[in-house]
Structure formats: structure tokens, C-alpha cells
Amino acid sequence: MKNMSGSIATVAKSYELLRKEWERDSCDLNRCGEILKTLKLSLLSNSFLPESQSGASQQELLIARNTLEIGALHAISSENVATFERYLSQLKCYYFDYKGQLPQSPYEHELLGLNLLYLLCESRLADFHSELERLSEKQMESVYIRHPVSMEQYLMEGSYNKVFLSKSNVPSERYNLFMNILLNTTRDEIAKCMEASYERIEQREAQRMLFFESLEAMERYRQGRGWQLAEQTREFVFQQDQSDAHKRFPSERVANTMLQYAAELEKIV
């Protein structure tokens, strides 16, 4: 710190304040957010961020990278997806353009994996594969990267049961935010398939196919989609446009496939 200019020393002091608050067991997210806002302004005013990084020292680059990483992790903890995306767009510069000048961050693989999972949740498959192409062989071997790659493979295969089973096997608790979004999206896709394949379906069969653990959760979902419930038979009745009848999928094949998935899930669980 002796050789640092006054402005750099001030930024470094603010970063240490942020780091200590973030690493506390009972971290105050609001307090971290306030420090982040102030620190990012300081970084910009001192040209620490990559928009103008012609002669930045390693110390300056490290402070900027580490601040952005805490910002991205803070966004995950705050469930702020848009802010997470903005932090990741800035972090990529440090992970790829400056990788020869900086020691590898312990958060690098986790954040890159989270970014892949985020893109998968958004169905941005072209961006997903573009990001994969940027990764080295070593990065691809990380458990943080293998997880979203596996999720994409399961979705392409239609192995929805494997997607749901993976919720209990995430490489980090931070993955739960995007996994929940992905599971909801996957469940909606299954529901669309059911609506196109059936005129009606038994309540518990639908629960199994949609991977709900309780009838209460199934009922909330039914109401959200506007499905009618036949009280006597306990069947869900789907409203279908008669003009689309010829477009319906072969329901028996779809039903058998989904029931196999549900049965496999029950065996494993």
C-alpha cells in the first residue's frame, strides 16, 4: 500500500471494507449493496474498469475483478438476475483478456458456470454455445461447467427426469436460483405437451408427469394454467381449439414416455 497513489489507496480501502462485510457469516446484503455502488463509482473514476485499461497495474486489475465478482455473487444472493448479467459481462474481460496478467480467481469457474446456466434458463442456446467455445479444456473439466453442460444435454434429449433429479446435486447453493427457473421452464414445456396430447388426464398422473411432490403444489399449478378439475373423476380437463385437433401429438406415446420418467424418478428417490 505504501507505493500506491492516494486514489488507489482509497479504492483499496473501500474494497477491503466490502470484502470483510461480504465474508461475514451474517453478511448484510443491503450494506454490501451500498458499498458496491460507491466502490464501482470509484473504480470508474479511476479508470480501473476495462473501458480504459491501457496501463492498469495488476493490483488495480485485481481490485476491479474482485469487486465485480462480489457484485455478481451479491446479485445471486439478492436474486437480481439482470444485475448478475451486467456484472458477468464486465467480468469476462478479466477472465479472458487479462488471464495472462492475473492469478486465477477461485470464483472464476463457478461464475462462468452460473452464466451458462442463466443462458440456458433464458433459452439463449446460441449464446450458450458461444460461451462454451471460449472455455479452455481445463475450464470444461470443472464441475461448475459440467453441470450446465449436462443440463443442456438432458433438455436436448428430452430427459426431463434427469433435469429434476439434478436439483439435489448442484455444485453450489448459488446454482439453486437458476435451477429453480430452469425447472419451472421445463415444467411449463411438459405442461404444453400434455395440453396438446390429452383432452383430460387424471390428477395424480399429471402430478407425477410434472414432478410435483404434493397435490397442493399441483393444485396451485393447475389453477395458474386455468385447467378445469372434474370433481367426480379427479381429472384435469384441457380446453382445446377444435380447429387444432389434427395437430395433436400421439398422446399414448407421450404419456408412456413421461410415465417412464416419473416411475424412474420415484425409484431413484
C-alpha positions as a Markdown table, in Angstrom:
| # | Residue | x | y | z |
|---|---|---|---|---|
| 1 | Met | 0.0 | 0.0 | 0.0 |
| 2 | Lys | 3.0 | 2.4 | 0.5 |
| 3 | Asn | 3.6 | 2.7 | -3.2 |
| 4 | Met | 0.0 | 3.2 | -4.1 |
| 5 | Ser | -1.3 | 6.7 | -5.0 |
| 6 | Gly | -3.8 | 8.3 | -2.8 |
| 7 | Ser | -6.7 | 7.5 | -5.0 |
| 8 | Ile | -5.7 | 3.8 | -5.4 |
| 9 | Ala | -5.2 | 3.6 | -1.6 |
| 10 | Thr | -8.8 | 4.9 | -1.1 |
| 11 | Val | -10.2 | 2.4 | -3.5 |
| 12 | Ala | -8.3 | -0.4 | -1.9 |
| 13 | Lys | -9.6 | 0.6 | 1.5 |
| 14 | Ser | -13.1 | 0.6 | 0.2 |
| 15 | Tyr | -12.6 | -2.8 | -1.4 |
| 16 | Glu | -11.3 | -4.3 | 1.9 |
| 17 | Leu | -14.4 | -2.9 | 3.6 |
| 18 | Leu | -16.6 | -4.7 | 1.0 |
| 19 | Arg | -14.6 | -7.9 | 1.3 |
| 20 | Lys | -14.9 | -8.1 | 5.0 |
| 21 | Glu | -18.6 | -7.4 | 5.0 |
| 22 | Trp | -19.2 | -10.0 | 2.3 |
| 23 | Glu | -17.2 | -12.7 | 4.1 |
| 24 | Arg | -19.0 | -12.2 | 7.4 |
| 25 | Asp | -21.2 | -15.2 | 8.4 |
| 26 | Ser | -24.1 | -12.8 | 8.8 |
| 27 | Cys | -23.5 | -10.7 | 5.8 |
| 28 | Asp | -25.7 | -7.6 | 5.4 |
| 29 | Leu | -26.8 | -7.7 | 1.8 |
| 30 | Asn | -28.1 | -4.1 | 1.9 |
| 31 | Arg | -24.9 | -2.9 | 3.4 |
| 32 | Cys | -22.9 | -4.8 | 0.7 |
| 33 | Gly | -25.1 | -3.2 | -2.0 |
| 34 | Glu | -24.4 | 0.3 | -0.7 |
| 35 | Ile | -20.6 | -0.3 | -0.6 |
| 36 | Leu | -20.7 | -1.8 | -4.1 |
| 37 | Lys | -22.4 | 1.2 | -5.6 |
| 38 | Thr | -19.8 | 3.6 | -4.0 |
| 39 | Leu | -16.9 | 1.4 | -5.0 |
| 40 | Lys | -18.0 | 0.9 | -8.6 |
| 41 | Leu | -18.1 | 4.7 | -9.0 |
| 42 | Ser | -14.6 | 5.0 | -7.6 |
| 43 | Leu | -13.4 | 2.3 | -9.9 |
| 44 | Leu | -14.9 | 4.1 | -12.9 |
| 45 | Ser | -13.5 | 7.5 | -11.9 |
| 46 | Asn | -10.0 | 6.0 | -11.5 |
| 47 | Ser | -10.3 | 4.1 | -14.8 |
| 48 | Phe | -9.9 | 0.7 | -13.1 |
| 49 | Leu | -12.7 | -0.9 | -15.1 |
| 50 | Pro | -11.9 | -2.4 | -18.6 |
| 51 | Glu | -13.3 | 0.5 | -20.7 |
| 52 | Ser | -9.9 | 2.3 | -20.4 |
| 53 | Gln | -7.3 | -0.2 | -19.1 |
| 54 | Ser | -4.3 | 0.8 | -21.0 |
| 55 | Gly | -1.7 | 0.9 | -18.2 |
| 56 | Ala | -3.5 | -0.5 | -15.2 |
| 57 | Ser | -1.3 | -2.4 | -12.7 |
| 58 | Gln | -2.0 | -5.9 | -11.5 |
| 59 | Gln | -3.2 | -4.5 | -8.2 |
| 60 | Glu | -5.7 | -2.3 | -9.9 |
| 61 | Leu | -7.0 | -5.1 | -12.1 |
| 62 | Leu | -7.3 | -7.4 | -9.1 |
| 63 | Ile | -9.3 | -4.9 | -7.1 |
| 64 | Ala | -11.6 | -4.3 | -10.1 |
| 65 | Arg | -12.1 | -8.0 | -10.8 |
| 66 | Asn | -12.7 | -9.0 | -7.2 |
| 67 | Thr | -15.2 | -6.2 | -6.7 |
| 68 | Leu | -17.1 | -7.3 | -9.8 |
| 69 | Glu | -17.1 | -10.9 | -8.6 |
| 70 | Ile | -18.6 | -9.9 | -5.2 |
| 71 | Gly | -21.1 | -7.8 | -7.2 |
| 72 | Ala | -22.1 | -10.9 | -9.2 |
| 73 | Leu | -22.4 | -13.1 | -6.2 |
| 74 | His | -24.3 | -10.4 | -4.3 |
| 75 | Ala | -26.7 | -10.2 | -7.3 |
| 76 | Ile | -27.3 | -14.0 | -7.0 |
| 77 | Ser | -27.9 | -13.7 | -3.2 |
| 78 | Ser | -30.3 | -10.9 | -3.9 |
| 79 | Glu | -32.0 | -12.8 | -6.7 |
| 80 | Asn | -31.4 | -10.0 | -9.1 |
| 81 | Val | -30.8 | -11.7 | -12.5 |
| 82 | Ala | -30.4 | -8.6 | -14.6 |
| 83 | Thr | -27.7 | -7.2 | -12.3 |
| 84 | Phe | -25.9 | -10.6 | -12.4 |
| 85 | Glu | -25.8 | -10.4 | -16.2 |
| 86 | Arg | -24.3 | -6.9 | -16.1 |
| 87 | Tyr | -21.6 | -8.0 | -13.7 |
| 88 | Leu | -20.7 | -11.0 | -15.8 |
| 89 | Ser | -20.5 | -9.0 | -19.0 |
| 90 | Gln | -17.8 | -6.9 | -17.3 |
| 91 | Leu | -16.0 | -9.9 | -15.7 |
| 92 | Lys | -15.4 | -11.7 | -18.9 |
| 93 | Cys | -12.7 | -9.2 | -19.8 |
| 94 | Tyr | -10.7 | -10.2 | -16.7 |
| 95 | Tyr | -11.3 | -13.9 | -17.2 |
| 96 | Phe | -10.3 | -14.0 | -20.9 |
| 97 | Asp | -8.4 | -10.8 | -21.9 |
| 98 | Tyr | -6.3 | -10.4 | -18.7 |
| 99 | Lys | -5.9 | -14.1 | -17.8 |
| 100 | Gly | -2.2 | -13.9 | -18.5 |
| 101 | Gln | -1.7 | -10.9 | -16.2 |
| 102 | Leu | -3.8 | -12.1 | -13.2 |
| 103 | Pro | -3.8 | -15.1 | -10.9 |
| 104 | Gln | -6.9 | -17.3 | -11.4 |
| 105 | Ser | -9.8 | -16.4 | -9.2 |
| 106 | Pro | -11.3 | -19.1 | -7.0 |
| 107 | Tyr | -14.7 | -17.9 | -8.2 |
| 108 | Glu | -14.0 | -18.0 | -11.9 |
| 109 | His | -15.4 | -21.4 | -12.8 |
| 110 | Glu | -18.4 | -21.0 | -10.5 |
| 111 | Leu | -19.4 | -17.7 | -12.1 |
| 112 | Leu | -18.8 | -18.9 | -15.6 |
| 113 | Gly | -20.9 | -21.9 | -14.9 |
| 114 | Leu | -23.6 | -19.7 | -13.4 |
| 115 | Asn | -23.6 | -17.6 | -16.5 |
| 116 | Leu | -24.1 | -20.8 | -18.7 |
| 117 | Leu | -27.0 | -21.9 | -16.5 |
| 118 | Tyr | -28.5 | -18.4 | -16.8 |
| 119 | Leu | -28.3 | -18.5 | -20.6 |
| 120 | Leu | -29.9 | -21.9 | -20.5 |
| 121 | Cys | -32.8 | -20.6 | -18.4 |
| 122 | Glu | -33.3 | -17.8 | -20.9 |
| 123 | Ser | -33.3 | -20.4 | -23.8 |
| 124 | Arg | -30.4 | -18.4 | -25.3 |
| 125 | Leu | -28.8 | -21.5 | -26.8 |
| 126 | Ala | -26.7 | -19.7 | -29.4 |
| 127 | Asp | -25.2 | -17.6 | -26.7 |
| 128 | Phe | -24.8 | -20.7 | -24.5 |
| 129 | His | -22.7 | -22.4 | -27.2 |
| 130 | Ser | -20.7 | -19.3 | -28.0 |
| 131 | Glu | -19.7 | -19.0 | -24.3 |
| 132 | Leu | -18.7 | -22.7 | -24.3 |
| 133 | Glu | -16.4 | -22.2 | -27.3 |
| 134 | Arg | -14.5 | -19.6 | -25.3 |
| 135 | Leu | -13.6 | -22.0 | -22.5 |
| 136 | Ser | -10.4 | -23.9 | -22.3 |
| 137 | Glu | -10.2 | -27.7 | -21.9 |
| 138 | Lys | -9.3 | -27.2 | -18.2 |
| 139 | Gln | -12.3 | -25.0 | -17.6 |
| 140 | Met | -14.5 | -27.5 | -19.3 |
| 141 | Glu | -13.4 | -30.1 | -16.8 |
| 142 | Ser | -14.7 | -28.1 | -13.8 |
| 143 | Val | -17.7 | -29.4 | -12.0 |
| 144 | Tyr | -19.2 | -25.9 | -12.2 |
| 145 | Ile | -19.1 | -26.0 | -16.0 |
| 146 | Arg | -20.0 | -29.7 | -16.4 |
| 147 | His | -23.3 | -29.1 | -14.6 |
| 148 | Pro | -24.9 | -26.6 | -17.0 |
| 149 | Val | -23.5 | -28.6 | -19.9 |
| 150 | Ser | -25.3 | -31.7 | -18.6 |
| 151 | Met | -28.5 | -29.7 | -18.1 |
| 152 | Glu | -28.4 | -28.7 | -21.8 |
| 153 | Gln | -27.8 | -32.2 | -22.9 |
| 154 | Tyr | -30.7 | -33.5 | -20.8 |
| 155 | Leu | -33.0 | -30.9 | -22.3 |
| 156 | Met | -32.0 | -31.7 | -25.8 |
| 157 | Glu | -32.6 | -35.4 | -25.2 |
| 158 | Gly | -35.9 | -34.7 | -23.5 |
| 159 | Ser | -34.7 | -36.4 | -20.4 |
| 160 | Tyr | -36.7 | -34.1 | -18.1 |
| 161 | Asn | -36.5 | -36.5 | -15.2 |
| 162 | Lys | -32.7 | -36.0 | -15.1 |
| 163 | Val | -33.1 | -32.3 | -15.0 |
| 164 | Phe | -35.4 | -32.5 | -12.0 |
| 165 | Leu | -33.1 | -35.0 | -10.3 |
| 166 | Ser | -30.2 | -32.6 | -10.7 |
| 167 | Lys | -31.8 | -30.1 | -8.4 |
| 168 | Ser | -30.5 | -32.0 | -5.4 |
| 169 | Asn | -27.0 | -32.3 | -6.9 |
| 170 | Val | -25.9 | -28.8 | -7.7 |
| 171 | Pro | -22.2 | -27.9 | -7.4 |
| 172 | Ser | -23.0 | -24.8 | -5.3 |
| 173 | Glu | -26.0 | -23.5 | -3.5 |
| 174 | Arg | -25.9 | -20.4 | -5.7 |
| 175 | Tyr | -27.0 | -22.6 | -8.6 |
| 176 | Asn | -30.4 | -23.0 | -7.0 |
| 177 | Leu | -31.6 | -19.7 | -8.3 |
| 178 | Phe | -31.2 | -20.6 | -11.9 |
| 179 | Met | -32.1 | -24.3 | -11.4 |
| 180 | Asn | -35.5 | -23.2 | -10.0 |
| 181 | Ile | -36.1 | -21.1 | -13.0 |
| 182 | Leu | -35.0 | -23.9 | -15.3 |
| 183 | Leu | -37.2 | -26.4 | -13.5 |
| 184 | Asn | -40.2 | -24.1 | -13.9 |
| 185 | Thr | -39.5 | -23.6 | -17.5 |
| 186 | Thr | -39.1 | -27.3 | -18.1 |
| 187 | Arg | -42.4 | -28.0 | -16.2 |
| 188 | Asp | -44.2 | -25.5 | -18.4 |
| 189 | Glu | -42.9 | -27.3 | -21.5 |
| 190 | Ile | -44.1 | -30.6 | -20.2 |
| 191 | Ala | -47.5 | -29.0 | -19.5 |
| 192 | Lys | -47.7 | -27.6 | -23.0 |
| 193 | Cys | -47.1 | -31.1 | -24.3 |
| 194 | Met | -49.8 | -32.5 | -22.1 |
| 195 | Glu | -52.3 | -29.9 | -23.3 |
| 196 | Ala | -51.5 | -30.8 | -26.9 |
| 197 | Ser | -51.7 | -34.6 | -26.2 |
| 198 | Tyr | -54.7 | -35.0 | -24.0 |
| 199 | Glu | -58.3 | -33.9 | -23.7 |
| 200 | Arg | -58.1 | -34.9 | -20.0 |
| 201 | Ile | -55.8 | -36.5 | -17.5 |
| 202 | Glu | -56.0 | -38.0 | -14.0 |
| 203 | Gln | -54.9 | -35.6 | -11.3 |
| 204 | Arg | -52.2 | -37.9 | -9.8 |
| 205 | Glu | -50.9 | -38.9 | -13.2 |
| 206 | Ala | -50.4 | -35.2 | -14.0 |
| 207 | Gln | -48.7 | -34.7 | -10.7 |
| 208 | Arg | -46.2 | -37.4 | -11.5 |
| 209 | Met | -45.6 | -36.2 | -15.0 |
| 210 | Leu | -44.9 | -32.7 | -13.8 |
| 211 | Phe | -42.7 | -33.8 | -10.9 |
| 212 | Phe | -44.7 | -32.2 | -8.1 |
| 213 | Glu | -44.1 | -33.5 | -4.6 |
| 214 | Ser | -47.6 | -32.7 | -3.4 |
| 215 | Leu | -51.1 | -32.4 | -4.6 |
| 216 | Glu | -51.2 | -28.9 | -3.1 |
| 217 | Ala | -48.4 | -27.8 | -5.4 |
| 218 | Met | -50.1 | -29.5 | -8.3 |
| 219 | Glu | -53.4 | -27.7 | -7.5 |
| 220 | Arg | -51.7 | -24.3 | -7.4 |
| 221 | Tyr | -50.1 | -25.0 | -10.8 |
| 222 | Arg | -53.5 | -26.2 | -12.2 |
| 223 | Gln | -55.1 | -23.0 | -11.2 |
| 224 | Gly | -52.3 | -20.9 | -12.7 |
| 225 | Arg | -52.8 | -22.6 | -16.1 |
| 226 | Gly | -56.5 | -22.4 | -15.9 |
| 227 | Trp | -57.2 | -26.2 | -16.2 |
| 228 | Gln | -60.6 | -27.4 | -15.2 |
| 229 | Leu | -60.9 | -30.1 | -12.5 |
| 230 | Ala | -63.7 | -32.7 | -12.9 |
| 231 | Glu | -64.6 | -33.3 | -9.3 |
| 232 | Gln | -66.1 | -36.8 | -9.7 |
| 233 | Thr | -63.3 | -38.3 | -11.7 |
| 234 | Arg | -60.5 | -36.1 | -10.3 |
| 235 | Glu | -59.3 | -35.4 | -13.8 |
| 236 | Phe | -57.9 | -32.2 | -15.4 |
| 237 | Val | -59.8 | -31.1 | -18.4 |
| 238 | Phe | -57.9 | -29.2 | -21.1 |
| 239 | Gln | -59.7 | -26.7 | -23.3 |
| 240 | Gln | -58.6 | -27.2 | -26.9 |
| 241 | Asp | -59.5 | -25.4 | -30.1 |
| 242 | Gln | -61.3 | -27.9 | -32.3 |
| 243 | Ser | -59.5 | -26.5 | -35.3 |
| 244 | Asp | -56.2 | -27.7 | -33.9 |
| 245 | Ala | -57.4 | -31.3 | -33.3 |
| 246 | His | -55.5 | -32.5 | -36.3 |
| 247 | Lys | -52.2 | -31.1 | -34.8 |
| 248 | Arg | -52.3 | -33.1 | -31.6 |
| 249 | Phe | -49.4 | -35.3 | -30.8 |
| 250 | Pro | -49.8 | -39.1 | -30.4 |
| 251 | Ser | -50.8 | -39.0 | -26.7 |
| 252 | Glu | -50.2 | -42.6 | -25.9 |
| 253 | Arg | -46.5 | -42.4 | -26.9 |
| 254 | Val | -46.1 | -39.1 | -25.0 |
| 255 | Ala | -47.9 | -40.5 | -21.9 |
| 256 | Asn | -45.8 | -43.6 | -21.8 |
| 257 | Thr | -42.6 | -41.7 | -22.1 |
| 258 | Met | -43.4 | -39.3 | -19.3 |
| 259 | Leu | -44.7 | -42.0 | -17.1 |
| 260 | Gln | -41.5 | -43.9 | -17.5 |
| 261 | Tyr | -39.6 | -40.8 | -16.4 |
| 262 | Ala | -41.9 | -40.3 | -13.4 |
| 263 | Ala | -41.5 | -44.0 | -12.4 |
| 264 | Glu | -37.7 | -43.8 | -12.7 |
| 265 | Leu | -37.7 | -40.7 | -10.6 |
| 266 | Glu | -39.7 | -42.4 | -7.8 |
| 267 | Lys | -37.3 | -45.4 | -7.9 |
| 268 | Ile | -34.2 | -43.3 | -7.5 |
| 269 | Val | -35.7 | -41.0 | -4.8 |
